[in-house]
């Protein structure tokens, strides 16, 4: 998944799945709490990635299944878009990410993120520097 897709939350807390992400996300996906460089956002997982996340969680010793890890599952939304490719975000997810109305949906390799538009602008301004870009490229082997 790649790209930046501006969108607006409707009056029923629904978003449209951007056409460029529909094939990647499939007929059902999961949205939960996310974080990127200290900024709150929502993370969108495909069904396959979510099932792997569940397996990883269930493989942890009980002592490591702490509150923070559990919060990812407690706050998750199982999303199945309607015929118009809309899906609903829960109020707890919207509150966590500070989403009001304007959002940016961004591709992030195997996942996507949903951001409040102003928070995303701050994130991008803070992180779009030559030094941070170079460090990121080096981290992924380029």
N, CA, C and O atoms as CSV, one atom per row, in Angstrom:
chain,resi,resn,atom,element,x,y,z
A,1,UNK,N,N,0.852,-1.172,0.000
A,1,UNK,CA,C,0.000,0.000,0.000
A,1,UNK,C,C,0.895,1.231,0.000
A,1,UNK,O,O,1.858,1.321,0.762
A,2,UNK,N,N,0.562,2.162,-0.858
A,2,UNK,CA,C,1.362,3.371,-0.983
A,2,UNK,C,C,0.450,4.579,-1.197
A,2,UNK,O,O,-0.739,4.440,-1.480
A,3,UNK,N,N,1.034,5.750,-1.056
A,3,UNK,CA,C,0.336,6.983,-1.395
A,3,UNK,C,C,-0.318,7.670,-0.210
A,3,UNK,O,O,-0.454,7.109,0.877
A,4,UNK,N,N,-0.721,8.927,-0.470
A,4,UNK,CA,C,-1.465,9.749,0.490
A,4,UNK,C,C,-2.816,10.053,-0.128
A,4,UNK,O,O,-2.911,10.472,-1.281
A,5,UNK,N,N,-3.860,9.835,0.660
A,5,UNK,CA,C,-5.215,9.987,0.147
A,5,UNK,C,C,-6.029,10.858,1.110
A,5,UNK,O,O,-6.448,10.377,2.163
A,6,UNK,N,N,-6.260,12.129,0.767
A,6,UNK,CA,C,-7.098,12.968,1.625
A,6,UNK,C,C,-8.542,12.466,1.597
A,6,UNK,O,O,-9.026,11.994,0.569
A,7,UNK,N,N,-9.212,12.573,2.725
A,7,UNK,CA,C,-10.602,12.119,2.821
A,7,UNK,C,C,-11.304,12.928,3.905
A,7,UNK,O,O,-10.673,13.663,4.663
A,8,UNK,N,N,-12.625,12.775,3.960
A,8,UNK,CA,C,-13.425,13.437,4.995
A,8,UNK,C,C,-14.315,12.407,5.657
A,8,UNK,O,O,-14.904,11.551,4.998
A,9,UNK,N,N,-14.401,12.505,6.960
A,9,UNK,CA,C,-15.311,11.676,7.740
A,9,UNK,C,C,-16.722,12.220,7.535
A,9,UNK,O,O,-16.931,13.430,7.619
A,10,UNK,N,N,-17.687,11.352,7.271
A,10,UNK,CA,C,-19.050,11.852,7.118
A,10,UNK,C,C,-19.741,11.954,8.484
A,10,UNK,O,O,-19.128,11.670,9.513
A,11,UNK,N,N,-20.997,12.353,8.491
A,11,UNK,CA,C,-21.725,12.576,9.743
A,11,UNK,C,C,-21.948,11.301,10.558
A,11,UNK,O,O,-22.274,11.370,11.742
A,12,UNK,N,N,-21.773,10.145,9.928
A,12,UNK,CA,C,-21.944,8.863,10.625
A,12,UNK,C,C,-20.601,8.200,10.918
A,12,UNK,O,O,-20.536,6.990,11.136
A,13,UNK,N,N,-19.524,8.998,10.923
A,13,UNK,CA,C,-18.165,8.513,11.196
A,13,UNK,C,C,-17.695,7.470,10.195
A,13,UNK,O,O,-17.000,6.519,10.552
A,14,UNK,N,N,-18.082,7.660,8.934
A,14,UNK,CA,C,-17.668,6.737,7.883
A,14,UNK,C,C,-16.636,7.398,6.977
A,14,UNK,O,O,-16.651,8.609,6.757
A,15,UNK,N,N,-15.745,6.564,6.462
A,15,UNK,CA,C,-14.757,6.977,5.471
A,15,UNK,C,C,-14.914,6.111,4.232
A,15,UNK,O,O,-15.339,4.959,4.319
A,16,UNK,N,N,-14.572,6.668,3.091
A,16,UNK,CA,C,-14.514,5.888,1.861
A,16,UNK,C,C,-13.155,5.226,1.772
A,16,UNK,O,O,-12.140,5.844,2.094
A,17,UNK,N,N,-13.124,3.982,1.340
A,17,UNK,CA,C,-11.859,3.311,1.050
A,17,UNK,C,C,-11.348,3.899,-0.260
A,17,UNK,O,O,-12.030,3.800,-1.280
A,18,UNK,N,N,-10.164,4.509,-0.257
A,18,UNK,CA,C,-9.636,5.052,-1.511
A,18,UNK,C,C,-9.522,3.948,-2.559
A,18,UNK,O,O,-9.123,2.824,-2.253
A,19,UNK,N,N,-9.873,4.278,-3.779
A,19,UNK,CA,C,-9.900,3.263,-4.835
A,19,UNK,C,C,-8.550,2.574,-5.000
A,19,UNK,O,O,-8.504,1.384,-5.312
A,20,UNK,N,N,-7.460,3.292,-4.798
A,20,UNK,CA,C,-6.133,2.699,-4.961
A,20,UNK,C,C,-5.792,1.705,-3.847
A,20,UNK,O,O,-4.842,0.935,-3.987
A,21,UNK,N,N,-6.545,1.707,-2.749
A,21,UNK,CA,C,-6.276,0.781,-1.646
A,21,UNK,C,C,-7.266,-0.377,-1.589
A,21,UNK,O,O,-7.054,-1.327,-0.835
A,22,UNK,N,N,-8.322,-0.316,-2.357
A,22,UNK,CA,C,-9.384,-1.329,-2.263
A,22,UNK,C,C,-8.867,-2.736,-2.520
A,22,UNK,O,O,-9.200,-3.660,-1.779
A,23,UNK,N,N,-8.074,-2.908,-3.537
A,23,UNK,CA,C,-7.548,-4.235,-3.837
A,23,UNK,C,C,-6.616,-4.743,-2.760
A,23,UNK,O,O,-6.627,-5.931,-2.436
A,24,UNK,N,N,-5.807,-3.852,-2.199
A,24,UNK,CA,C,-4.864,-4.245,-1.148
A,24,UNK,C,C,-5.576,-4.610,0.147
A,24,UNK,O,O,-5.186,-5.561,0.824
A,25,UNK,N,N,-6.618,-3.858,0.495
A,25,UNK,CA,C,-7.310,-4.094,1.769
A,25,UNK,C,C,-8.286,-5.259,1.706
A,25,UNK,O,O,-8.505,-5.933,2.712
A,26,UNK,N,N,-8.862,-5.501,0.565
A,26,UNK,CA,C,-9.799,-6.605,0.428
A,26,UNK,C,C,-11.179,-6.266,0.965
A,26,UNK,O,O,-11.490,-5.104,1.225
A,27,UNK,N,N,-12.008,-7.302,1.129
A,27,UNK,CA,C,-13.401,-7.129,1.543
A,27,UNK,C,C,-13.563,-6.875,3.036
A,27,UNK,O,O,-14.610,-6.394,3.470
A,28,UNK,N,N,-12.555,-7.188,3.816
A,28,UNK,CA,C,-12.613,-6.978,5.265
A,28,UNK,C,C,-11.211,-6.657,5.758
A,28,UNK,O,O,-10.227,-7.221,5.279
A,29,UNK,N,N,-11.132,-5.746,6.719
A,29,UNK,CA,C,-9.850,-5.355,7.295
A,29,UNK,C,C,-10.090,-4.878,8.716
A,29,UNK,O,O,-11.235,-4.801,9.162
A,30,UNK,N,N,-9.036,-4.563,9.418
A,30,UNK,CA,C,-9.124,-4.175,10.822
A,30,UNK,C,C,-8.433,-2.839,11.034
A,30,UNK,O,O,-7.388,-2.567,10.444
A,31,UNK,N,N,-9.029,-2.008,11.885
A,31,UNK,CA,C,-8.456,-0.709,12.228
A,31,UNK,C,C,-8.283,-0.680,13.738
A,31,UNK,O,O,-9.190,-1.049,14.485
A,32,UNK,N,N,-7.115,-0.238,14.178
A,32,UNK,CA,C,-6.860,-0.143,15.614
A,32,UNK,C,C,-5.914,1.015,15.904
A,32,UNK,O,O,-5.530,1.763,15.005
A,33,UNK,N,N,-5.550,1.147,17.164
A,33,UNK,CA,C,-4.656,2.201,17.606
A,33,UNK,C,C,-3.317,2.087,16.898
A,33,UNK,O,O,-2.835,0.988,16.626
A,34,UNK,N,N,-2.730,3.221,16.608
A,34,UNK,CA,C,-1.418,3.230,15.977
A,34,UNK,C,C,-0.587,4.392,16.472
A,34,UNK,O,O,-1.089,5.305,17.129
A,35,UNK,N,N,0.677,4.342,16.149
A,35,UNK,CA,C,1.590,5.423,16.504
A,35,UNK,C,C,2.704,5.443,15.470
A,35,UNK,O,O,3.133,4.394,14.989
A,36,UNK,N,N,3.164,6.624,15.133
A,36,UNK,CA,C,4.256,6.761,14.183
A,36,UNK,C,C,5.089,7.956,14.629
A,36,UNK,O,O,4.607,9.089,14.632
A,37,UNK,N,N,6.334,7.701,15.004
A,37,UNK,CA,C,7.257,8.755,15.446
A,37,UNK,C,C,6.653,9.617,16.559
A,37,UNK,O,O,6.820,10.836,16.567
A,38,UNK,N,N,5.963,8.986,17.480
A,38,UNK,CA,C,5.387,9.705,18.608
A,38,UNK,C,C,4.060,10.385,18.325
A,38,UNK,O,O,3.510,11.042,19.210
A,39,UNK,N,N,3.538,10.248,17.133
A,39,UNK,CA,C,2.249,10.841,16.761
A,39,UNK,C,C,1.176,9.760,16.740
A,39,UNK,O,O,1.403,8.654,16.250
A,40,UNK,N,N,0.008,10.093,17.275
A,40,UNK,CA,C,-1.113,9.155,17.272
A,40,UNK,C,C,-1.777,9.113,15.905
A,40,UNK,O,O,-2.003,10.142,15.268
A,41,UNK,N,N,-2.080,7.909,15.477
A,41,UNK,CA,C,-2.818,7.688,14.242
A,41,UNK,C,C,-3.546,6.353,14.415
A,41,UNK,O,O,-3.490,5.754,15.489
A,42,UNK,N,N,-4.208,5.898,13.397
A,42,UNK,CA,C,-4.841,4.588,13.407
A,42,UNK,C,C,-4.111,3.721,12.388
A,42,UNK,O,O,-3.688,4.207,11.339
A,43,UNK,N,N,-3.966,2.449,12.698
A,43,UNK,CA,C,-3.319,1.526,11.773
A,43,UNK,C,C,-4.367,0.588,11.196
A,43,UNK,O,O,-5.214,0.062,11.917
A,44,UNK,N,N,-4.297,0.388,9.891
A,44,UNK,CA,C,-5.214,-0.479,9.170
A,44,UNK,C,C,-4.454,-1.732,8.751
A,44,UNK,O,O,-3.411,-1.651,8.101
A,45,UNK,N,N,-4.989,-2.891,9.132
A,45,UNK,CA,C,-4.371,-4.175,8.813
A,45,UNK,C,C,-5.274,-4.965,7.868
A,45,UNK,O,O,-6.496,-4.957,8.013
A,46,UNK,N,N,-4.670,-5.638,6.914
A,46,UNK,CA,C,-5.432,-6.583,6.113
A,46,UNK,C,C,-5.855,-7.734,7.014
A,46,UNK,O,O,-5.319,-7.901,8.109
A,47,UNK,N,N,-6.801,-8.515,6.561
A,47,UNK,CA,C,-7.256,-9.661,7.338
A,47,UNK,C,C,-6.095,-10.616,7.625
A,47,UNK,O,O,-5.953,-11.094,8.751
A,48,UNK,N,N,-5.269,-10.898,6.624
A,48,UNK,CA,C,-4.137,-11.810,6.804
A,48,UNK,C,C,-3.136,-11.265,7.822
A,48,UNK,O,O,-2.648,-12.013,8.670
A,49,UNK,N,N,-2.826,-9.969,7.746
A,49,UNK,CA,C,-1.887,-9.377,8.701
A,49,UNK,C,C,-2.461,-9.362,10.114
A,49,UNK,O,O,-1.732,-9.558,11.086
A,50,UNK,N,N,-3.777,-9.129,10.227
A,50,UNK,CA,C,-4.428,-9.135,11.537
A,50,UNK,C,C,-4.372,-10.533,12.155
A,50,UNK,O,O,-4.102,-10.679,13.347
A,51,UNK,N,N,-4.625,-11.547,11.349
A,51,UNK,CA,C,-4.564,-12.919,11.856
A,51,UNK,C,C,-3.156,-13.266,12.320
A,51,UNK,O,O,-2.996,-13.981,13.309
A,52,UNK,N,N,-2.124,-12.772,11.621
A,52,UNK,CA,C,-0.743,-12.987,12.059
A,52,UNK,C,C,-0.481,-12.262,13.370
A,52,UNK,O,O,0.188,-12.799,14.252
A,53,UNK,N,N,-0.997,-11.056,13.504
A,53,UNK,CA,C,-0.856,-10.298,14.746
A,53,UNK,C,C,-1.499,-11.057,15.906
A,53,UNK,O,O,-0.936,-11.108,16.999
A,54,UNK,N,N,-2.668,-11.642,15.675
A,54,UNK,CA,C,-3.331,-12.448,16.708
A,54,UNK,C,C,-2.493,-13.664,17.086
A,54,UNK,O,O,-2.367,-13.988,18.267
A,55,UNK,N,N,-1.923,-14.335,16.096
A,55,UNK,CA,C,-1.068,-15.496,16.390
A,55,UNK,C,C,0.145,-15.086,17.216
A,55,UNK,O,O,0.522,-15.770,18.167
A,56,UNK,N,N,0.750,-13.958,16.838
A,56,UNK,CA,C,1.909,-13.464,17.590
A,56,UNK,C,C,1.532,-13.148,19.037
A,56,UNK,O,O,2.271,-13.475,19.966
A,57,UNK,N,N,0.391,-12.518,19.214
A,57,UNK,CA,C,-0.075,-12.172,20.556
A,57,UNK,C,C,-0.340,-13.436,21.379
A,57,UNK,O,O,0.084,-13.534,22.531
A,58,UNK,N,N,-1.038,-14.392,20.783
A,58,UNK,CA,C,-1.375,-15.623,21.498
A,58,UNK,C,C,-0.154,-16.466,21.810
A,58,UNK,O,O,-0.199,-17.295,22.719
A,59,UNK,N,N,0.926,-16.278,21.086
A,59,UNK,CA,C,2.162,-17.022,21.345
A,59,UNK,C,C,2.977,-16.415,22.481
A,59,UNK,O,O,3.908,-17.045,22.983
A,60,UNK,N,N,2.635,-15.204,22.884
A,60,UNK,CA,C,3.362,-14.561,23.983
A,60,UNK,C,C,3.067,-15.260,25.303
A,60,UNK,O,O,1.962,-15.764,25.505
A,61,UNK,N,N,4.051,-15.293,26.206
A,61,UNK,CA,C,3.751,-15.761,27.559
A,61,UNK,C,C,2.721,-14.820,28.191
A,61,UNK,O,O,2.688,-13.631,27.872
A,62,UNK,N,N,1.907,-15.333,29.057
A,62,UNK,CA,C,0.859,-14.517,29.688
A,62,UNK,C,C,1.450,-13.268,30.334
A,62,UNK,O,O,0.818,-12.212,30.333
A,63,UNK,N,N,2.651,-13.381,30.882
A,63,UNK,CA,C,3.279,-12.232,31.546
A,63,UNK,C,C,3.550,-11.077,30.586
A,63,UNK,O,O,3.717,-9.939,31.025
A,64,UNK,N,N,3.595,-11.353,29.285
A,64,UNK,CA,C,3.861,-10.303,28.303
A,64,UNK,C,C,2.601,-9.808,27.596
A,64,UNK,O,O,2.670,-8.920,26.747
A,65,UNK,N,N,1.468,-10.374,27.942
A,65,UNK,CA,C,0.209,-9.921,27.339
A,65,UNK,C,C,-0.357,-8.775,28.170
A,65,UNK,O,O,-1.466,-8.858,28.697
A,66,UNK,N,N,0.420,-7.715,28.275
A,66,UNK,CA,C,0.080,-6.592,29.132
A,66,UNK,C,C,-0.987,-5.689,28.554
A,66,UNK,O,O,-1.510,-5.899,27.460
A,67,UNK,N,N,-1.282,-4.678,29.341
A,67,UNK,CA,C,-2.361,-3.748,29.006
A,67,UNK,C,C,-2.143,-3.067,27.664
A,67,UNK,O,O,-3.073,-2.961,26.864
A,68,UNK,N,N,-0.922,-2.602,27.408
A,68,UNK,CA,C,-0.686,-1.874,26.167
A,68,UNK,C,C,-0.945,-2.759,24.955
A,68,UNK,O,O,-1.557,-2.319,23.982
A,69,UNK,N,N,-0.485,-3.994,25.010
A,69,UNK,CA,C,-0.713,-4.918,23.901
A,69,UNK,C,C,-2.195,-5.232,23.776
A,69,UNK,O,O,-2.732,-5.270,22.669
A,70,UNK,N,N,-2.853,-5.455,24.897
A,70,UNK,CA,C,-4.276,-5.767,24.874
A,70,UNK,C,C,-5.100,-4.614,24.310
A,70,UNK,O,O,-6.118,-4.842,23.657
A,71,UNK,N,N,-4.671,-3.388,24.553
A,71,UNK,CA,C,-5.412,-2.222,24.062
A,71,UNK,C,C,-5.530,-2.223,22.543
A,71,UNK,O,O,-6.503,-1.706,21.994
A,72,UNK,N,N,-4.555,-2.794,21.871
A,72,UNK,CA,C,-4.623,-2.878,20.410
A,72,UNK,C,C,-5.839,-3.695,19.991
A,72,UNK,O,O,-6.528,-3.347,19.033
A,73,UNK,N,N,-6.100,-4.785,20.714
A,73,UNK,CA,C,-7.229,-5.650,20.373
A,73,UNK,C,C,-8.540,-5.108,20.940
A,73,UNK,O,O,-9.580,-5.193,20.286
A,74,UNK,N,N,-8.498,-4.558,22.137
A,74,UNK,CA,C,-9.720,-4.034,22.761
A,74,UNK,C,C,-10.355,-2.911,21.963
A,74,UNK,O,O,-11.577,-2.761,21.950
A,75,UNK,N,N,-9.527,-2.130,21.303
A,75,UNK,CA,C,-10.010,-0.957,20.582
A,75,UNK,C,C,-10.152,-1.168,19.079
A,75,UNK,O,O,-10.486,-0.235,18.349
A,76,UNK,N,N,-9.904,-2.369,18.623
A,76,UNK,CA,C,-9.941,-2.644,17.184
A,76,UNK,C,C,-11.368,-2.655,16.649
A,76,UNK,O,O,-12.320,-2.987,17.356
A,77,UNK,N,N,-11.481,-2.285,15.393
A,77,UNK,CA,C,-12.754,-2.344,14.678
A,77,UNK,C,C,-12.595,-3.287,13.491
A,77,UNK,O,O,-11.667,-3.155,12.693
A,78,UNK,N,N,-13.508,-4.231,13.392
A,78,UNK,CA,C,-13.573,-5.158,12.264
A,78,UNK,C,C,-14.378,-4.452,11.182
A,78,UNK,O,O,-15.573,-4.220,11.362
A,79,UNK,N,N,-13.756,-4.110,10.076
A,79,UNK,CA,C,-14.385,-3.268,9.059
A,79,UNK,C,C,-14.707,-4.047,7.791
A,79,UNK,O,O,-13.845,-4.702,7.204
A,80,UNK,N,N,-15.942,-3.963,7.393
A,80,UNK,CA,C,-16.397,-4.516,6.113
A,80,UNK,C,C,-17.083,-3.368,5.376
A,80,UNK,O,O,-18.193,-2.975,5.737
A,81,UNK,N,N,-16.438,-2.835,4.360
A,81,UNK,CA,C,-17.033,-1.703,3.650
A,81,UNK,C,C,-18.387,-2.057,3.024
A,81,UNK,O,O,-18.626,-3.194,2.616
A,82,UNK,N,N,-19.263,-1.050,2.962
A,82,UNK,CA,C,-20.560,-1.247,2.315
A,82,UNK,C,C,-20.390,-1.183,0.795
A,82,UNK,O,O,-19.266,-1.110,0.298
A,83,UNK,N,N,-21.491,-1.211,0.066
A,83,UNK,CA,C,-21.436,-1.233,-1.400
A,83,UNK,C,C,-20.810,0.029,-1.986
A,83,UNK,O,O,-20.341,0.031,-3.124
A,84,UNK,N,N,-20.810,1.094,-1.201
A,84,UNK,CA,C,-20.207,2.343,-1.661
A,84,UNK,C,C,-18.776,2.499,-1.145
A,84,UNK,O,O,-18.190,3.578,-1.232
A,85,UNK,N,N,-18.221,1.406,-0.606
A,85,UNK,CA,C,-16.848,1.356,-0.100
A,85,UNK,C,C,-16.618,2.253,1.113
A,85,UNK,O,O,-15.525,2.791,1.292
A,86,UNK,N,N,-17.640,2.412,1.939
A,86,UNK,CA,C,-17.520,3.178,3.186
A,86,UNK,C,C,-17.384,2.209,4.348
A,86,UNK,O,O,-17.943,1.112,4.327
A,87,UNK,N,N,-16.640,2.623,5.357
A,87,UNK,CA,C,-16.532,1.853,6.597
A,87,UNK,C,C,-16.610,2.817,7.770
A,87,UNK,O,O,-16.289,3.999,7.647
A,88,UNK,N,N,-17.038,2.295,8.899
A,88,UNK,CA,C,-17.268,3.133,10.082
A,88,UNK,C,C,-16.105,3.035,11.054
A,88,UNK,O,O,-15.582,1.950,11.309
A,89,UNK,N,N,-15.709,4.176,11.592
A,89,UNK,CA,C,-14.712,4.227,12.656
A,89,UNK,C,C,-15.424,4.486,13.977
A,89,UNK,O,O,-16.325,5.322,14.048
A,90,UNK,N,N,-15.027,3.782,15.004
A,90,UNK,CA,C,-15.656,3.936,16.315
A,90,UNK,C,C,-15.193,5.228,16.979
A,90,UNK,O,O,-14.130,5.759,16.657
A,91,UNK,N,N,-15.998,5.719,17.899
A,91,UNK,CA,C,-15.649,6.944,18.616
A,91,UNK,C,C,-14.352,6.802,19.412
A,91,UNK,O,O,-13.549,7.735,19.417
A,92,UNK,N,N,-14.110,5.661,20.093
A,92,UNK,CA,C,-12.823,5.535,20.796
A,92,UNK,C,C,-11.610,5.650,19.858
A,92,UNK,O,O,-10.597,6.243,20.229
A,93,UNK,N,N,-11.708,5.095,18.666
A,93,UNK,CA,C,-10.593,5.219,17.715
A,93,UNK,C,C,-10.428,6.666,17.260
A,93,UNK,O,O,-9.310,7.178,17.202
A,94,UNK,N,N,-11.534,7.321,16.940
A,94,UNK,CA,C,-11.473,8.714,16.511
A,94,UNK,C,C,-10.889,9.602,17.606
A,94,UNK,O,O,-10.072,10.480,17.331
A,95,UNK,N,N,-11.307,9.371,18.838
A,95,UNK,CA,C,-10.805,10.165,19.968
A,95,UNK,C,C,-9.308,9.954,20.163
A,95,UNK,O,O,-8.559,10.914,20.348
A,96,UNK,N,N,-8.880,8.708,20.121
A,96,UNK,CA,C,-7.458,8.398,20.315
A,96,UNK,C,C,-6.596,9.155,19.307
A,96,UNK,O,O,-5.586,9.755,19.673
A,97,UNK,N,N,-6.997,9.123,18.044
A,97,UNK,CA,C,-6.197,9.736,16.983
A,97,UNK,C,C,-6.485,11.230,16.799
A,97,UNK,O,O,-5.847,11.886,15.976
A,98,UNK,N,N,-7.443,11.768,17.564
A,98,UNK,CA,C,-7.773,13.188,17.452
A,98,UNK,C,C,-8.418,13.539,16.129
A,98,UNK,O,O,-8.309,14.675,15.666
A,99,UNK,N,N,-9.088,12.581,15.517
A,99,UNK,CA,C,-9.695,12.808,14.209
A,99,UNK,C,C,-11.019,13.545,14.377
A,99,UNK,O,O,-11.899,13.121,15.126
A,100,UNK,N,N,-11.134,14.660,13.659
A,100,UNK,CA,C,-12.361,15.447,13.664
A,100,UNK,C,C,-13.155,15.170,12.392
A,100,UNK,O,O,-14.184,14.495,12.433
A,101,UNK,N,N,-12.687,15.682,11.283
A,101,UNK,CA,C,-13.398,15.498,10.007
A,101,UNK,C,C,-12.440,15.217,8.852
A,101,UNK,O,O,-12.622,14.258,8.102
A,102,UNK,N,N,-11.425,16.059,8.718
A,102,UNK,CA,C,-10.476,15.904,7.610
A,102,UNK,C,C,-9.403,14.899,8.002
A,102,UNK,O,O,-8.788,15.016,9.062
A,103,UNK,N,N,-9.186,13.921,7.148
A,103,UNK,CA,C,-8.193,12.886,7.416
A,103,UNK,C,C,-7.285,12.707,6.206
A,103,UNK,O,O,-7.563,13.184,5.105
A,104,UNK,N,N,-6.192,12.004,6.457
A,104,UNK,CA,C,-5.300,11.557,5.399
A,104,UNK,C,C,-5.106,10.069,5.625
A,104,UNK,O,O,-4.745,9.644,6.722
A,105,UNK,N,N,-5.344,9.278,4.589
A,105,UNK,CA,C,-5.103,7.846,4.651
A,105,UNK,C,C,-3.817,7.611,3.870
A,105,UNK,O,O,-3.720,7.974,2.697
A,106,UNK,N,N,-2.832,7.002,4.524
A,106,UNK,CA,C,-1.529,6.813,3.882
A,106,UNK,C,C,-1.176,5.335,3.830
A,106,UNK,O,O,-1.449,4.580,4.763
A,107,UNK,N,N,-0.575,4.944,2.740
A,107,UNK,CA,C,-0.069,3.588,2.623
A,107,UNK,C,C,1.266,3.480,3.341
A,107,UNK,O,O,2.085,4.398,3.297
A,108,UNK,N,N,1.472,2.363,3.993
A,108,UNK,CA,C,2.741,2.146,4.704
A,108,UNK,C,C,3.137,0.683,4.501
A,108,UNK,O,O,2.983,-0.145,5.398
A,109,UNK,N,N,3.639,0.389,3.330
A,109,UNK,CA,C,4.027,-0.980,2.969
A,109,UNK,C,C,2.817,-1.894,3.114
A,109,UNK,O,O,1.857,-1.745,2.358
A,110,UNK,N,N,2.827,-2.842,4.064
A,110,UNK,CA,C,1.743,-3.801,4.209
A,110,UNK,C,C,0.542,-3.308,4.979
A,110,UNK,O,O,-0.461,-4.016,5.072
A,111,UNK,N,N,0.615,-2.120,5.531
A,111,UNK,CA,C,-0.521,-1.548,6.259
A,111,UNK,C,C,-0.845,-0.168,5.697
A,111,UNK,O,O,-0.167,0.347,4.808
A,112,UNK,N,N,-1.893,0.400,6.246
A,112,UNK,CA,C,-2.220,1.798,5.967
A,112,UNK,C,C,-2.387,2.492,7.315
A,112,UNK,O,O,-2.564,1.839,8.344
A,113,UNK,N,N,-2.329,3.798,7.297
A,113,UNK,CA,C,-2.578,4.589,8.496
A,113,UNK,C,C,-3.658,5.611,8.186
A,113,UNK,O,O,-3.777,6.095,7.060
A,114,UNK,N,N,-4.439,5.927,9.202
A,114,UNK,CA,C,-5.463,6.967,9.096
A,114,UNK,C,C,-5.078,8.053,10.088
A,114,UNK,O,O,-4.924,7.792,11.282
A,115,UNK,N,N,-4.925,9.252,9.593
A,115,UNK,CA,C,-4.462,10.386,10.393
A,115,UNK,C,C,-5.485,11.518,10.375
A,115,UNK,O,O,-6.191,11.715,9.386
A,116,UNK,N,N,-5.556,12.253,11.472
A,116,UNK,CA,C,-6.175,13.567,11.442
A,116,UNK,C,C,-5.302,14.413,10.519
A,116,UNK,O,O,-4.076,14.366,10.624
A,117,UNK,N,N,-5.901,15.175,9.630
A,117,UNK,CA,C,-5.140,15.903,8.614
A,117,UNK,C,C,-4.122,16.870,9.222
A,117,UNK,O,O,-3.001,16.969,8.723
A,118,UNK,N,N,-4.488,17.582,10.282
A,118,UNK,CA,C,-3.553,18.519,10.896
A,118,UNK,C,C,-2.404,17.788,11.589
A,118,UNK,O,O,-1.257,18.229,11.527
A,119,UNK,N,N,-2.711,16.676,12.242
A,119,UNK,CA,C,-1.662,15.893,12.899
A,119,UNK,C,C,-0.700,15.328,11.854
A,119,UNK,O,O,0.510,15.296,12.077
A,120,UNK,N,N,-1.240,14.879,10.710
A,120,UNK,CA,C,-0.374,14.352,9.655
A,120,UNK,C,C,0.532,15.449,9.108
A,120,UNK,O,O,1.709,15.202,8.844
A,121,UNK,N,N,0.000,16.652,8.935
A,121,UNK,CA,C,0.817,17.765,8.442
A,121,UNK,C,C,1.968,18.042,9.410
A,121,UNK,O,O,3.095,18.289,8.980
A,122,UNK,N,N,1.689,18.003,10.710
A,122,UNK,CA,C,2.744,18.212,11.706
A,122,UNK,C,C,3.772,17.084,11.646
A,122,UNK,O,O,4.976,17.334,11.694
A,123,UNK,N,N,3.300,15.854,11.543
A,123,UNK,CA,C,4.187,14.697,11.429
A,123,UNK,C,C,5.092,14.826,10.206
A,123,UNK,O,O,6.302,14.611,10.289
A,124,UNK,N,N,4.495,15.178,9.079
A,124,UNK,CA,C,5.262,15.276,7.842
A,124,UNK,C,C,6.294,16.405,7.917
A,124,UNK,O,O,7.430,16.239,7.473
A,125,UNK,N,N,5.900,17.545,8.476
A,125,UNK,CA,C,6.828,18.670,8.592
A,125,UNK,C,C,7.996,18.303,9.507
A,125,UNK,O,O,9.142,18.661,9.235
A,126,UNK,N,N,7.705,17.601,10.573
A,126,UNK,CA,C,8.725,17.207,11.545
A,126,UNK,C,C,9.690,16.161,10.984
A,126,UNK,O,O,10.875,16.166,11.317
A,127,UNK,N,N,9.192,15.278,10.145
A,127,UNK,CA,C,9.989,14.133,9.709
A,127,UNK,C,C,10.504,14.200,8.285
A,127,UNK,O,O,11.347,13.387,7.907
A,128,UNK,N,N,10.034,15.126,7.493
A,128,UNK,CA,C,10.471,15.215,6.103
A,128,UNK,C,C,11.698,16.116,6.001
A,128,UNK,O,O,11.644,17.234,5.488
A,129,UNK,N,N,12.807,15.579,6.514
A,129,UNK,CA,C,14.085,16.279,6.446
A,129,UNK,C,C,15.078,15.362,5.739
A,129,UNK,O,O,14.909,14.143,5.757
A,130,UNK,N,N,16.100,15.926,5.123
A,130,UNK,CA,C,17.088,15.072,4.450
A,130,UNK,C,C,17.721,14.043,5.399
A,130,UNK,O,O,17.943,12.895,5.014
A,131,UNK,N,N,18.009,14.461,6.635
A,131,UNK,CA,C,18.656,13.555,7.585
A,131,UNK,C,C,17.752,12.381,7.950
A,131,UNK,O,O,18.198,11.234,7.970
A,132,UNK,N,N,16.495,12.663,8.234
A,132,UNK,CA,C,15.572,11.593,8.610
A,132,UNK,C,C,15.241,10.712,7.407
A,132,UNK,O,O,15.077,9.501,7.554
A,133,UNK,N,N,15.143,11.300,6.241
A,133,UNK,CA,C,14.889,10.507,5.045
A,133,UNK,C,C,16.062,9.568,4.774
A,133,UNK,O,O,15.856,8.393,4.469
A,134,UNK,N,N,17.290,10.077,4.881
A,134,UNK,CA,C,18.471,9.243,4.676
A,134,UNK,C,C,18.514,8.100,5.690
A,134,UNK,O,O,18.806,6.964,5.318
A,135,UNK,N,N,18.230,8.379,6.957
A,135,UNK,CA,C,18.226,7.331,7.986
A,135,UNK,C,C,17.178,6.276,7.667
A,135,UNK,O,O,17.422,5.086,7.865
A,136,UNK,N,N,16.015,6.691,7.176
A,136,UNK,CA,C,14.965,5.746,6.821
A,136,UNK,C,C,15.368,4.879,5.637
A,136,UNK,O,O,15.136,3.670,5.642
A,137,UNK,N,N,15.964,5.486,4.633
A,137,UNK,CA,C,16.419,4.727,3.466
A,137,UNK,C,C,17.481,3.712,3.850
A,137,UNK,O,O,17.470,2.579,3.368
A,138,UNK,N,N,18.402,4.120,4.720
A,138,UNK,CA,C,19.440,3.195,5.183
A,138,UNK,C,C,18.848,2.051,5.993
A,138,UNK,O,O,19.311,0.915,5.894
A,139,UNK,N,N,17.818,2.346,6.799
A,139,UNK,CA,C,17.196,1.324,7.636
A,139,UNK,C,C,16.528,0.235,6.792
A,139,UNK,O,O,16.459,-0.920,7.213
A,140,UNK,N,N,16.040,0.596,5.608
A,140,UNK,CA,C,15.385,-0.422,4.766
A,140,UNK,C,C,16.336,-0.943,3.681
A,140,UNK,O,O,15.908,-1.618,2.745
A,141,UNK,N,N,17.606,-0.628,3.814
A,141,UNK,CA,C,18.608,-1.235,2.944
A,141,UNK,C,C,18.833,-0.556,1.614
A,141,UNK,O,O,19.332,-1.181,0.678
A,142,UNK,N,N,18.474,0.712,1.510
A,142,UNK,CA,C,18.743,1.438,0.247
A,142,UNK,C,C,19.970,2.316,0.368
A,142,UNK,O,O,20.341,2.994,-0.590
